[in-house]
């Protein structure tokens, strides 16, 4: 088909398609905060914790309702033996319809302890929600830097392969003029083969990391990531981070559950005390000698005397649960402190490691340039030049990995000391 036979309108349509493709905006790169916001909306774990908060709120309302009066409508129909001596006072068929209101006056202070207990559990559930968000942030940050580290490592490996291929080309030229041996070319080719094997391994790891990204965020696996985090020069003192220990969601939740367990002891002990209720009845229908009585009021006092030892057993059980909650709160706090200490030490060492790797990488680069120059002058062997190139490239890869690891450890330290994450407002329960 000749191009000059193509109609002008077809040329215009083709040009329009090309312009649309060229002008189509590329997918926006995702920052860590963007990734975290997307993961929050998708996470079933966080959504489940949100529902548990609602359930705790309803239990708190139920506990408060126990102090309020109850109103019931009651209707009964009774058939008794025909042998009653006075059928007028005690008819054989009796009807009773009434409205009964019951107001609890005293229940051994159990109702107040129950309200305080459910309030503490509601607070603990809220802290669990914030803890779930913090854990999600850690998972997101880990995956974010796993992907970036692998992508950077692949870029570095591609650069190494290109440099070795350039080296191979130079050696081919030298072999043709008799200034280098064929074995030197084969050495470079073997190195390139090893690097390509590493590339395939990294691609498999990146594929798995990208799948985890898609699972957490719900976004396409090819979504580009953009790192805006920095490695701080001064991460703060250990005491500054430990001072925020009590602000951690897990520590606060454990403390709230300890309060709830202590209130449960008061609930169990309240069963030993008497209860007092005010009961009022408004009769709508009545038979027998009281058929003209329209209402009555009753003050009922109940004194527990013996329950087979069950009440005391429940008190001992509640006391044991209180001890268990106290031990758990202590363990959670010690683990949180140990986490902060370990992460602070890692962040401090990361800074020193980065400084050392930056200096080592710069020195390795200069050494490679010097070795390459001397090789062209015949002052060093090809093996010396290859070793210098490999040392430079490995130092560069180690530096890039260490830089991402330092950022990740710093974010984990911020999360451990309750400074991150800053959740979007629309993600709140």
NORNOR-V740159 format. One record per pair of residues at least 24 apart in sequence whose C-alpha atoms are under 6 Angstrom apart, sorted by sequence separation. I is the first residue (numbers start at 1). GAP is how many residues later the second one is. D is the distance in Angstrom with one decimal. If there is no record, write none. Layout:
# NORNOR-V740159
I:GAP:D
I:GAP:D
This chain:
# NORNOR-V740159
74:24:5.4
276:24:5.7
73:25:6.0
276:25:4.6
73:26:4.5
275:26:5.8
72:27:5.7
275:27:5.2
365:27:5.3
72:28:5.2
274:28:5.4
364:28:4.6
71:29:5.6
274:29:4.4
71:30:4.4
70:31:5.6
161:31:5.8
70:32:5.3
69:33:5.3
69:34:4.3
361:34:5.2
361:35:5.8
357:42:5.7
269:46:5.9
268:47:5.1
64:51:5.9
63:52:5.2
265:53:5.0
265:54:5.8
150:56:5.9
350:56:5.4
60:58:5.1
60:59:5.9
262:60:5.5
261:61:4.8
147:62:5.9
347:62:6.0
347:63:5.9
56:66:4.9
258:67:5.0
258:68:5.8
343:70:5.6
53:72:5.5
53:73:6.0
255:74:5.9
254:75:4.8
49:80:5.1
251:82:5.7
46:86:5.8
131:118:5.1
127:122:4.8
127:126:5.3
124:129:4.2
124:132:5.3
120:136:5.2
120:140:5.4
117:143:4.4
117:146:5.4
113:150:5.5
113:154:5.8
110:157:4.6
110:160:5.2
108:162:4.5
108:165:4.9
107:168:4.4
106:169:5.1
106:170:4.9
248:170:5.3
105:171:5.3
105:172:5.2
104:173:4.5
244:173:5.6
103:174:5.8
103:175:5.1
102:176:5.7
231:176:5.5
241:176:5.6
39:177:5.3
102:177:4.5
39:178:4.3
101:178:5.8
38:179:5.2
101:179:5.2
100:180:5.7
100:181:4.5
99:182:5.7
99:183:5.1
98:184:5.4
98:185:4.1
97:186:5.9
98:186:5.2
97:187:5.2
97:188:4.9
96:189:5.3
96:190:4.7
95:191:5.7
95:192:5.8
94:193:5.6
29:195:4.7
30:195:4.6
31:195:5.0
29:196:4.9
30:196:5.5
31:196:5.9
29:197:5.4
90:198:5.3
89:199:4.6
89:200:4.5
149:252:6.0
50:379:5.6
